Amino acid sequence: MNEVKGRRWTPEEDQLLSELVLYTISQGGTQLTAFSEVGKKIGRTAGACGFRWNAVLRGQNPTSYSEAKKKRVYTQLEKKRKSKVDTFSEAIDLLKHTEQAWIKQQKEIAKLTQSIAKTKQKVDGIKKDNQKFQQENNSVEWVQKEVKTRYEELLQLIEHLKQETNASGVASSLTKSIVGKADSTTST
């Protein structure tokens, strides 16, 4: 509906506004919510509905308005009481669920603790193996150094012998050539 300024309120509009405001209040709602809803239904602004309610309609039936407010208080108290009961039962359910989750987590912790102990044993075994391999590696390295040292000494000895052999070979050939010359001169 289109909102038209200045048109008169009909008895049906007044009745709808009164009924909806009183119902909304009794259910714990606000007058503003009721004004907005009625305004949409009858093509008036929430402000116009509020003005009509406060200026005219509320004063026409003060008992109904008081009863609606009492009912609202009762409804709100009833909701709080129910929510406490619901909250209490929910708290019990939550505690049960939490206890079950705690038990499940304790079992999981026990499994993880066992797994950690097994893993630690494996790590300790690997560390021992590693130490053993390091010792063997050190022994192999020592043997390799020893072989290398002896090999170098052997090469030096061979080189020394070659030098001596060459020197004695040169002396021996000199001796032979000198002896050979001496023999040839004596035989002549």
HELIX and SHEET records of a PDB file:
HELIX    1   1 PRO A   11  SER A   26  1                                  16    
HELIX    2   2 GLN A   31  ILE A   42  1                                  12    
HELIX    3   3 ALA A   46  ARG A   52  1                                   7    
HELIX    4   4 TRP A   53  LEU A   57  3                                   5    
HELIX    5   5 ARG A   58  GLN A   60  1                                   3    
HELIX    6   6 PRO A   62  SER A  187  1                                 126    
END                                                                             
